């Protein structure tokens, strides 16, 4: 499973660093380091929708406040 977080300037201002840190922590805490590949990329061209996060081929808009819910609903549920 591959997760990519936009770290371009617009998403950076909207909290991409905090999202990456939360996802790193949650991946480690749940023992998914061997299952989940977390990476970053520059502008995904969807700046108006907040921090863009792709999970495999789907794109989501995530905020630091919704990162844990995103992880639980989209990543953890898929990994189990």
N, C-alpha and C positions, 0 to 999 in steps of 0.2 A: 504494500500500500504506500503510495507516494503523496506527500503533502508539500505544497509549495506556497510560501507566503510572500506576497509582494512587499518589497522593502524600498520601493521607489519613494521619491520625496513626498508625494501626497499621502501615500499610505503610512509612511514613517511618521508624519505629523498626526495621523489618526490613530497611532498606537501599534504599529506593526512589531516594534521591538518587544513590547509587553506581551503581545500574542505569541511571538516566537518563544519567549522565555516560559510562558505558561504551558505551551505545547511541549516544550522540552521536558519540563518538570512532570507533566501528566504522563508522557510517554515512558519516562523512567520509573515513575511511581507505580504504573500499572504493568511494568515488565514487558513493554511492547517494542523495546529497542531493536529487536531482531525482525520485527514485523513491519514497522513503520519507518519510512525514510522521510526525514524532514529537511527541506531545503528552502532557499530564498531565491528570489529573482527580482530584477528591476521591472519597471512599469509594465503592467499587463494590459494597459489601455482601457481600463474600466474604473478610472479614478473617482468618478461621481458616486460609486457604490461603496465607498469606504475601503477598509483593508480587504483586498481580494486574496482569497485562499482557494487553491485548487486541491481537490482530493481526487486522485486518479484523473479523470477527465472532466469532472464537474467543478464549477466555480461557485464560491459562496462569498457573501459579505459578512465579515466577522469584526467584532469590536473587542477591546480588552474585557468588557463586561460580559460578552456572550461567548468568549473563547472556551470556557469550561463546559458550557452546555453544548457547543459545537463538538467538542471532543467526545463527550459522553454519547451524544445522539448519532453522530456521523462516523466517528473513528472507532470508539470502543465497541459500539454495537456491531460494527462491521467486522471487527477483529475477533469477536468471540464466536 
